[in-house]
Amino acid sequence: MLRRLNFFKDVFDTKEPIILRDYLALERTKLANERTLLAYTRTSLYMILGGIAFLQLRDFIEIRWIGYLAIGLSVVIVFIGVLRYFQIRIRLNKFYEHDNENIGS
């Protein structure tokens, strides 16, 4: 997994000064990252609701495993969403720090 993070190392690395358009693009990226986290959370909540619905069905006890599977997948989905959110956030923060150093000098 650490190798994958190094793969994206050059994506946010720049040696040129940043202009206003680039700052606005970074802000849009931050907002898109937050929207993506909310989408993962929403999907996870729907999976939990679907899993609970399957567990409540009295006539279909033989497919109760689908409910447990949906609840388990919801935990995995929210974990992936939070992990991806923080990965992008850390990369953007590193970019902001790198750029602020260039502006001061």
GUDREN-428566 format. One record per atom (N, C-alpha, C, CB): residue in three letters; x, z, y. Coordinates in steps of 0.05 Angstrom, whole numbers, padded with zeros to 5 digits, always signed. Each point is the difference from the previous one (the first is absolute). Glycine has a CB too. Example, Ala and Ser with C-alpha at 12.3 -4.5 7.8 and 13.67 -1.06 7.14 Angstrom:
<balos>
ala+00264+00156-00114;ala-00018+00000+00024;ala+00018+00000+00024;ala-00038+00025-00023;ser+00031-00039+00044;ser+00016+00001+00024;ser-00015+00014+00022;ser+00024-00043-00013;
</balos>
This chain:
<balos>
met+00016+00000-00024;met-00016+00000+00024;met+00017+00000+00025;met-00036+00024-00025;leu+00059-00010+00025;leu+00017+00000+00023;leu+00012-00028+00005;leu+00011+00048-00009;arg-00007-00063-00012;arg+00010-00027+00004;arg-00020-00017+00015;arg+00027+00004-00042;arg-00053+00000+00036;arg-00020-00015+00014;arg+00000+00007+00030;arg-00028-00001-00042;leu+00033+00026+00049;leu+00001+00007+00028;leu+00023-00014+00014;leu-00021+00044-00011;asn+00044-00046-00003;asn+00023-00014+00011;asn-00005-00029+00003;asn+00030+00034-00020;phe-00048-00045+00004;phe-00006-00029+00002;phe-00013-00006+00027;phe-00006-00002-00050;phe-00010+00020+00061;phe-00013-00004+00025;phe+00016+00010+00024;phe-00043+00003-00024;lys+00068+00004+00019;lys+00016+00012+00021;lys+00004-00019+00024;lys+00023+00027-00035;asp-00020-00052+00030;asp+00006-00020+00021;asp-00025-00009+00014;asp+00039-00014-00025;val-00063+00021+00016;val-00024-00010+00012;val-00003+00011+00028;val-00021-00003-00045;phe+00028+00029+00050;phe-00004+00012+00026;phe+00027+00004+00014;phe-00040+00023-00018;asp+00061-00036+00009;asp+00026+00003+00013;asp+00004-00023+00019;asp+00019+00025-00041;thr-00013-00018+00066;thr+00005-00021+00020;thr+00023+00008+00018;thr-00049-00012-00001;lys+00062-00008+00011;lys+00022+00005+00019;lys-00007-00010+00028;lys+00033-00003-00038;glu-00056-00009+00041;glu-00009-00010+00026;glu-00017+00021+00014;glu+00002-00048-00017;pro-00002+00048+00043;pro-00018+00019+00014;pro-00029-00008-00004;pro+00036+00008+00034;ile-00053+00012-00034;ile-00028-00004-00005;ile-00015-00003+00026;ile+00003+00027-00042;ile-00021-00046+00043;ile-00017-00004+00023;ile-00027+00011-00005;ile+00026-00041+00012;leu-00043+00040+00009;leu-00027+00012-00002;leu-00016-00011-00023;leu+00001+00007+00049;arg+00001-00033-00053;arg-00015-00013-00022;arg+00007+00013-00027;arg-00002-00043+00026;asp+00027+00049-00030;asp+00009+00012-00025;asp-00010+00029-00003;asp+00041-00029+00001;tyr-00042+00044+00021;tyr-00011+00027-00001;tyr-00030-00001-00007;tyr+00033+00015+00034;leu-00047-00035-00023;leu-00029-00002-00006;leu-00004-00008-00030;leu-00009-00013+00048;ala+00027-00004-00058;ala-00002-00007-00028;ala+00005+00024-00018;ala+00016-00046+00011;leu+00003+00063-00003;leu+00005+00025-00015;leu-00024+00019+00001;leu+00049-00005+00009;glu-00062+00006+00014;glu-00024+00017+00001;glu-00022-00010-00017;glu+00013+00013+00047;arg-00016-00040-00048;arg-00020-00012-00018;arg+00006+00006-00029;arg-00008-00036+00034;thr+00034+00036-00040;thr+00008+00006-00028;thr-00006+00029-00007;thr+00036-00035+00004;lys-00032+00053+00015;lys-00006+00028-00005;lys-00030+00004-00004;lys+00039+00014+00027;leu-00055-00028-00011;leu-00029+00002-00003;leu-00010-00012-00027;leu-00005-00002+00050;ala+00018-00021-00057;ala-00007-00012-00026;ala+00008+00018-00023;ala+00006-00045+00020;asn+00016+00059-00017;asn+00008+00019-00021;asn-00021+00023-00003;asn+00049-00011+00010;glu-00059+00020+00012;glu-00020+00021-00001;glu-00026-00010-00012;glu+00020+00022+00040;arg-00028-00047-00033;arg-00024-00012-00012;arg+00004-00003-00030;arg-00010-00024+00042;thr+00033+00017-00051;thr+00005-00003-00028;thr-00002+00026-00015;thr+00030-00039+00010;leu-00020+00061+00002;leu-00003+00026-00012;leu-00029+00007-00003;leu+00044+00014+00019;leu-00060-00019+00002;leu-00028+00006-00001;leu-00014-00017-00021;leu+00001+00012+00048;ala+00007-00036-00052;ala-00012-00017-00021;ala+00007+00011-00028;ala+00004-00040+00030;tyr+00020+00049-00034;tyr+00007+00013-00025;tyr-00017+00025-00005;tyr+00047-00019+00004;thr-00050+00034+00017;thr-00016+00025-00002;thr-00029-00006-00007;thr+00031+00023+00033;arg-00042-00043-00019;arg-00028-00008-00005;arg-00004-00010-00028;arg-00004-00012+00048;thr+00023-00004-00058;thr-00001-00010-00027;thr+00001+00023-00020;thr+00021-00043+00014;ser-00004+00062-00009;ser+00003+00023-00017;ser-00026+00017-00001;ser+00049+00001+00010;leu-00061+00002+00013;leu-00026+00015+00001;leu-00022-00014-00016;leu+00013+00019+00045;tyr-00014-00046-00042;tyr-00020-00015-00015;tyr+00005+00002-00030;tyr-00005-00031+00039;met+00031+00031-00047;met+00006+00003-00028;met-00008+00027-00011;met+00038-00031+00006;ile-00035+00052+00011;ile-00009+00027-00008;ile-00030+00000-00004;ile+00039+00021+00024;leu-00053-00033-00004;leu-00029+00000-00002;leu-00010-00016-00025;leu-00002+00003+00050;gly+00015-00025-00055;gly-00007-00016-00024;gly+00006+00016-00026;gly+00010-00042+00025;gly+00013+00056-00025;gly+00006+00016-00024;gly-00020+00022-00004;gly+00048-00010+00007;ile-00056+00024+00014;ile-00020+00021-00002;ile-00026-00012-00010;ile+00022+00027+00036;ala-00029-00050-00026;ala-00025-00013-00009;ala+00001-00006-00030;ala-00006-00020+00046;phe+00028+00010-00056;phe+00002-00005-00028;phe-00001+00026-00016;phe+00028-00041+00010;leu-00017+00062+00000;leu-00001+00025-00015;leu-00028+00012+00000;leu+00048+00008+00013;gln-00065-00014+00006;gln-00027+00010+00001;gln-00020-00015-00017;gln+00011+00015+00046;leu-00003-00038-00057;leu-00018-00015-00016;leu-00004+00013-00027;leu+00014-00042+00023;arg-00038+00050-00030;arg-00005+00015-00025;arg-00004-00019-00023;arg-00021+00036+00026;asp+00011-00060-00022;asp-00005-00019-00022;asp+00024-00015-00009;asp-00045-00004+00018;phe+00067+00005-00003;phe+00024-00016-00006;phe+00024+00018-00004;phe-00019-00039+00025;ile+00017+00058-00043;ile+00022+00019-00004;ile+00024-00013-00012;ile-00034+00036-00006;glu+00031-00058-00009;glu+00023-00013-00012;glu+00017-00015+00021;glu-00027-00005-00042;ile+00018+00000+00066;ile+00016-00013+00020;ile+00008+00020+00022;ile-00022-00044-00009;arg+00021+00069+00002;arg+00008+00021+00020;arg+00029-00002+00008;arg-00035+00030-00020;trp+00051-00042+00003;trp+00029-00003+00006;trp+00004-00017+00025;trp+00010+00005-00049;ile-00029-00023+00055;ile+00003-00016+00024;ile-00001+00018+00025;ile-00022-00039-00024;gly+00006+00059+00024;gly-00002+00019+00022;gly+00027+00014+00004;gly-00049+00006-00008;tyr+00060+00004-00014;tyr+00026+00014+00002;tyr+00022-00020+00009;tyr-00014+00032-00036;leu+00013-00056+00027;leu+00019-00020+00008;leu-00002-00006+00030;leu-00002-00020-00046;ala-00022+00018+00056;ala-00005-00006+00028;ala+00011+00023+00018;ala-00041-00028-00012;ile+00036+00053+00003;ile+00010+00023+00015;ile+00030+00001+00000;ile-00042+00025-00011;gly+00054-00031-00012;gly+00029+00000-00002;gly+00012-00023+00017;gly-00003+00019-00046;leu-00009-00042+00046;leu+00009-00022+00016;leu-00002+00006+00030;leu-00013-00032-00036;ser-00007+00047+00043;ser-00004+00007+00029;ser+00023+00017+00010;ser-00050-00003-00006;val+00060+00021-00011;val+00023+00017+00007;val+00025-00018+00003;val-00020+00040-00024;val+00023-00058+00006;val+00023-00018+00001;val-00001-00018+00025;val+00003+00000-00050;ile-00027-00010+00057;ile-00003-00017+00023;ile+00006+00015+00026;ile-00035-00026-00025;val+00025+00050+00028;val+00006+00015+00025;val+00029+00007+00001;val-00047+00018+00000;phe+00060-00012-00022;phe+00029+00005+00000;phe+00016-00024+00009;phe-00007+00034-00037;ile+00000-00057+00026;ile+00013-00025+00008;ile-00004-00005+00030;ile-00006-00019-00046;gly-00018+00023+00056;gly-00006-00005+00028;gly+00017+00018+00018;gly-00046-00014-00013;val+00047+00040+00006;val+00016+00018+00017;val+00029-00007-00002;val-00034+00036-00007;leu+00044-00042-00016;leu+00028-00008-00003;leu+00007-00024+00016;leu+00000+00019-00046;arg-00017-00040+00045;arg+00005-00024+00016;arg-00001+00006+00030;arg-00019-00028-00038;tyr+00000+00044+00046;tyr-00003+00007+00028;tyr+00026+00013+00011;tyr-00050+00006-00007;phe+00060+00013-00008;phe+00024+00014+00010;phe+00025-00018-00002;phe-00020+00043-00014;gln+00021-00061-00005;gln+00023-00018-00001;gln+00001-00018+00025;gln-00003+00000-00050;ile-00020-00011+00057;ile-00001-00018+00023;ile+00005+00017+00026;ile-00032-00031-00024;arg+00020+00054+00025;arg+00004+00017+00024;arg+00029+00008+00004;arg-00047+00018-00007;ile+00061-00011-00014;ile+00028+00007+00002;ile+00016-00024+00009;ile-00005+00034-00036;arg-00001-00058+00025;arg+00015-00024+00008;arg-00005-00006+00030;arg-00003-00018-00047;leu-00022+00021+00056;leu-00005-00006+00028;leu+00013+00021+00018;leu-00044-00021-00013;asn+00044+00046+00005;asn+00013+00021+00016;asn+00030-00006+00002;asn-00035+00033-00014;lys+00048-00041-00007;lys+00028-00007+00001;lys+00005-00023+00019;lys+00005+00016-00047;phe-00023-00035+00047;phe+00003-00023+00018;phe-00003+00009+00029;phe-00018-00030-00035;tyr-00002+00047+00041;tyr-00003+00010+00027;tyr+00025+00016+00009;tyr-00050+00002-00007;glu+00061+00015-00010;glu+00024+00015+00007;glu+00023-00019+00005;glu-00016+00039-00027;his+00020-00059+00010;his+00022-00019+00003;his-00004-00015+00027;his+00005-00005-00050;asp-00029-00003+00057;asp-00004-00015+00024;asp+00003+00017+00025;asp-00031-00030-00025;asn+00022+00055+00024;asn+00003+00018+00023;asn+00030+00005+00006;asn-00044+00021-00011;glu+00061-00021-00009;glu+00029+00003+00005;glu+00011-00024+00014;glu+00003+00028-00041;asn-00014-00052+00035;asn+00010-00024+00013;asn-00008-00002+00029;asn-00002-00023-00044;ile-00022+00034+00050;ile-00010-00002+00027;ile+00016+00019+00019;ile-00046-00011-00018;gly+00054+00034+00008;gly+00014+00019+00016;gly+00028-00009+00008;gly-00026+00036-00022;ser+00038-00053+00006;ser+00028-00008+00005;ser+00003-00026+00016;ser+00012+00023-00042;
</balos>
